[in-house]
Amino acid sequence: MKCSFCNKKAIYNDGENRYCKEHFIEYFEKRILDIIEIFNLIEPGEKIAVAVSGGKDSVSLLYLLDKYKEDLKIDVVGIHIDEGIKNYRDKLKNYLLDLAKKHNWEIKVYKFRDYFRLTLDDSVKIERRLKPCTICGVWRRWLMWKAAKDLGVDKIATAHNLNDEVQTIFINLFEGNIKDFVKGGPIVGIVEHDFVPRIKPFYLVTEKETTIYALINKIDPPWVECPYIYGQTRDEIRKWLYKLEEDFPGFHKKVINKYLRILNKLKISYKKTNRINLKPCKYCGYPTSREMCRACEIKLILLGHK
């Protein structure tokens, strides 16, 4: 098939138009810049940290924001969290750092071991009652907060795409996690406090689109997946949603559109009916509703077993 805008071979069809490589890049980048503008994700003069894992989505986001940093009038830095997962994180980190040299990207690496005295691999061997994803999620959020404070960034950009977001919506619904259900969206959160805002410029683009964009721009990281995801709720929901999308094309977009219609009202209602009093953790300063934050609590549990 031919591109809808020229005579070159089409590589992608969005249901309305067909795109060759050049026109797909134009289409994709315009969509991201539109998302940034529509949701007011970035202001001129800001320093944006990209949470970059080394995978195709996050590297693509770093690539795109770095490409347009002068147009957006921003500074860009990459933050890489190294959990210490053998044959997974080390491969992605090495790929990312090599690519960063080629593109002259600034990457700051933060390691679980440096701050919690344990890698994730160490942790799951010590206490099997704590799920790997629980430990990883809590400690990762803590390190992103720490990195943002260290680097003086205004916002943290993550590369969560449309598919990721729909998965999260269903996970929170199934688990009855109203707080996380409400704090979603292109701009994450319910309260500001001492947190740096998190934004999602890829919020309305599909995983297929981000993959095509990555491959066109020669972003081809090792195709490895976290060994701890298998058998977890997200993995099962992801498979189920892919099947639904196959049977009902456009399912993900419909879910996100309906979610966005009610999200602002949900945030306002939640804040009115739930008093959110945060204070610094007495051990590390992380904003928490308790004396000790969850990150320090997990660290104490794990080190107590050693």
Secondary structure, DSSP 8 states (H G I E B T S, - for coil): -B-SSSSSB--EE-SS-EE-HHHHHHHHHHHHHHHHHHTT---TT-EEEEE--SSHHHHHHHHHHHHTHHHHT-EEEEEEEE---TTTHHHHHHHHHHHHHHHT--EEEEEHHHHHSS-HHHHHHH-TTS-HHHHHHHHHHHHHHHHHHHHT-SEEE----HHHHHHHHHHHHHHT-HHHHHT-SSEE-S--TT---EE-TTTTS-HHHHHHHHHHTT--------TT-TTSHHHHHHHHHHHHHHHSTTHHHHHHHHHHHHHHHHHHHHHHHS----EE-TTT--EESSSS-HHHHHHHHHHHT-
